Amino acid sequence: MSLHVIVGAGPVGTATARLLAERGERVRIVTRRGTGPEHPAVERVAADAADPARLTALTEGAVALYNCANPAYHRWTTDWPPLAGALLTAAERAGAVLATVGNLYGYGPVDAAMTEQTPLRATGSKGRVRNQMWTDALAAHRAGRVRVTEVRGSDYLGADGTSLPMLVLPRVLAGQRVFLPVDWDAPHTWTYIADVARTLVAAATDVRAWGRPWHVPSPPAVPMRELAVRAAVLVGAPAPKLTRMPYPVLWAGGVVNPFARELRETAHQFTRPFLMDSTAATATLGVEPTPLDRSLKETVEALCR
């Protein structure tokens, strides 16, 4: 039984904690308020993970430190650097593998399916912040100071997801019109939260995974319209009413709404095909993607509770 330390109790942190606990591992989950899943093998600790000394003490004896944190969307540029620095310091001092949950923002706009070799050419602040985090971690790894890995997924499906489907599906299930700056018919990769957790643990505990990023195995891409139609069928809701918001409306909304303002940077992800190739993780780590129908069913059931 090994100790695994997780920072963050959002959807991925919670799924990772449960996965490890059910495998018989000891889990310590660190959040500001001491939240996290209730399980006999999960210890919940209230602490500021941006404090390197405190996080190092909590990570002593752990085989892996998992970065599942997710600062407020509009605070990435201020909150991520000190937190990422503390995580890297704690992993180095404690001798734990640092396994980070990343995303696809760092690639910026692309015209083909993203692989782990796609250049990191983000033009927005959030993508650049994530790229700097990975650059710093990889440099420390190559210097022999720490072992690191990162897993990157697309927009999440699953209970408690927080990405585009959570802006769309509740309204679809209620028979309401959805008005968003989305090309509803552009193919899009969707990633299941439980698959993120499985890939994260696999990468943290397999020496072959260290020193590089991995894309979370995800099923073939489907447009948001198809996802909405399938969800409506599951509950007998009316056919989805989906309207594309013109970009100028999004831009104007960002003048007064911080969340809408941050969406400007990632608008390209929803106005063209957004495809992620995840075959490398399946081939090397043995993680197979969960079928889309299963992850969508879980998402819809959670929304209907």
QUIWOZI-V525159 format. One record per residue. RES is the residue in one letter. PHI is phi in whole degrees, 0 to 359 (999 if undefined). NEAR is the number of other C-alpha atoms within 8 Angstrom. Layout:
RES,PHI,NEAR ; RES,PHI,NEAR
This chain:
M,999,5 ; S,254,7 ; L,267,12 ; H,236,14 ; V,250,14 ; I,240,15 ; V,257,14 ; G,110,13 ; A,240,16 ; G,285,9 ; P,305,10 ; V,285,12 ; G,299,14 ; T,294,12 ; A,296,11 ; T,293,13 ; A,298,13 ; R,294,10 ; L,299,10 ; L,294,13 ; A,297,13 ; E,290,7 ; R,273,6 ; G,92,8 ; E,272,12 ; R,274,12 ; V,232,14 ; R,239,12 ; I,249,17 ; V,247,16 ; T,218,16 ; R,297,9 ; R,253,7 ; G,73,11 ; T,272,12 ; G,147,9 ; P,292,9 ; E,272,5 ; H,199,7 ; P,303,5 ; A,266,9 ; V,251,13 ; E,261,8 ; R,257,11 ; V,235,11 ; A,268,10 ; A,197,11 ; D,271,9 ; A,291,14 ; A,279,11 ; D,268,9 ; P,301,12 ; A,293,7 ; R,294,10 ; L,292,15 ; T,298,13 ; A,298,8 ; L,286,7 ; T,264,13 ; E,305,8 ; G,86,8 ; A,275,13 ; V,277,10 ; A,209,14 ; L,241,16 ; Y,255,12 ; N,269,12 ; C,247,13 ; A,287,9 ; N,205,7 ; P,302,8 ; A,307,6 ; Y,308,8 ; H,277,8 ; R,244,9 ; W,302,11 ; T,293,10 ; T,264,7 ; D,271,9 ; W,291,11 ; P,304,10 ; P,293,9 ; L,292,11 ; A,298,10 ; G,296,10 ; A,293,13 ; L,298,15 ; L,295,11 ; T,296,10 ; A,297,14 ; A,297,16 ; E,295,11 ; R,292,8 ; A,272,11 ; G,75,11 ; A,264,15 ; V,290,13 ; L,262,16 ; A,246,15 ; T,251,12 ; V,271,12 ; G,255,9 ; N,207,9 ; L,259,9 ; Y,300,10 ; G,297,13 ; Y,282,13 ; G,72,12 ; P,295,7 ; V,226,7 ; D,246,5 ; A,215,5 ; A,297,9 ; M,282,11 ; T,241,9 ; E,293,7 ; Q,265,5 ; T,299,7 ; P,301,5 ; L,274,8 ; R,235,7 ; A,299,13 ; T,256,7 ; G,267,8 ; S,294,9 ; K,292,10 ; G,295,13 ; R,293,11 ; V,298,12 ; R,295,11 ; N,295,11 ; Q,293,8 ; M,301,10 ; W,291,9 ; T,300,8 ; D,295,8 ; A,294,10 ; L,293,11 ; A,296,8 ; A,294,11 ; H,296,12 ; R,292,8 ; A,278,7 ; G,80,7 ; R,275,8 ; V,200,14 ; R,254,13 ; V,226,15 ; T,204,16 ; E,216,14 ; V,244,17 ; R,235,12 ; G,236,12 ; S,269,10 ; D,295,10 ; Y,274,14 ; L,243,14 ; G,128,13 ; A,301,11 ; D,70,7 ; G,297,12 ; T,230,7 ; S,259,9 ; L,310,8 ; P,305,12 ; M,284,9 ; L,274,8 ; V,257,10 ; L,297,11 ; P,303,9 ; R,288,11 ; V,298,17 ; L,294,12 ; A,270,7 ; G,75,11 ; Q,262,9 ; R,286,10 ; V,245,10 ; F,237,8 ; L,219,7 ; P,280,12 ; V,231,8 ; D,278,9 ; W,295,9 ; D,251,8 ; A,277,13 ; P,302,12 ; H,216,12 ; T,277,14 ; W,240,12 ; T,243,15 ; Y,275,12 ; I,304,14 ; A,297,10 ; D,288,14 ; V,298,14 ; A,298,13 ; R,296,11 ; T,290,14 ; L,299,14 ; V,294,10 ; A,299,9 ; A,291,17 ; A,291,15 ; T,250,7 ; D,238,9 ; V,303,7 ; R,293,6 ; A,271,12 ; W,284,11 ; G,87,10 ; R,202,9 ; P,271,10 ; W,221,14 ; H,270,15 ; V,293,14 ; P,307,14 ; S,223,13 ; P,289,11 ; P,306,5 ; A,294,9 ; V,222,11 ; P,293,11 ; M,300,12 ; R,299,10 ; E,296,9 ; L,299,10 ; A,294,12 ; V,296,10 ; R,299,8 ; A,294,14 ; A,297,14 ; V,297,8 ; L,300,9 ; V,246,7 ; G,72,6 ; A,280,11 ; P,298,8 ; A,303,7 ; P,301,12 ; K,251,9 ; L,243,9 ; T,237,8 ; R,276,10 ; M,281,10 ; P,297,7 ; Y,303,7 ; P,303,6 ; V,291,8 ; L,298,13 ; W,299,11 ; A,295,8 ; G,298,10 ; G,292,13 ; V,295,8 ; V,245,7 ; N,244,8 ; P,301,9 ; F,294,9 ; A,298,11 ; R,297,14 ; E,291,11 ; L,293,8 ; R,302,10 ; E,296,9 ; T,253,9 ; A,301,9 ; H,298,8 ; Q,291,9 ; F,240,13 ; T,244,10 ; R,202,9 ; P,304,10 ; F,232,11 ; L,239,11 ; M,238,10 ; D,270,9 ; S,237,12 ; T,291,8 ; A,297,10 ; A,292,14 ; T,293,12 ; A,293,8 ; T,267,7 ; L,263,12 ; G,76,7 ; V,269,11 ; E,264,7 ; P,290,10 ; T,288,10 ; P,305,7 ; L,300,7 ; D,301,6 ; R,290,8 ; S,292,12 ; L,292,12 ; K,299,10 ; E,297,10 ; T,299,13 ; V,294,11 ; E,298,9 ; A,293,10 ; L,290,8 ; C,268,5 ; R,292,4
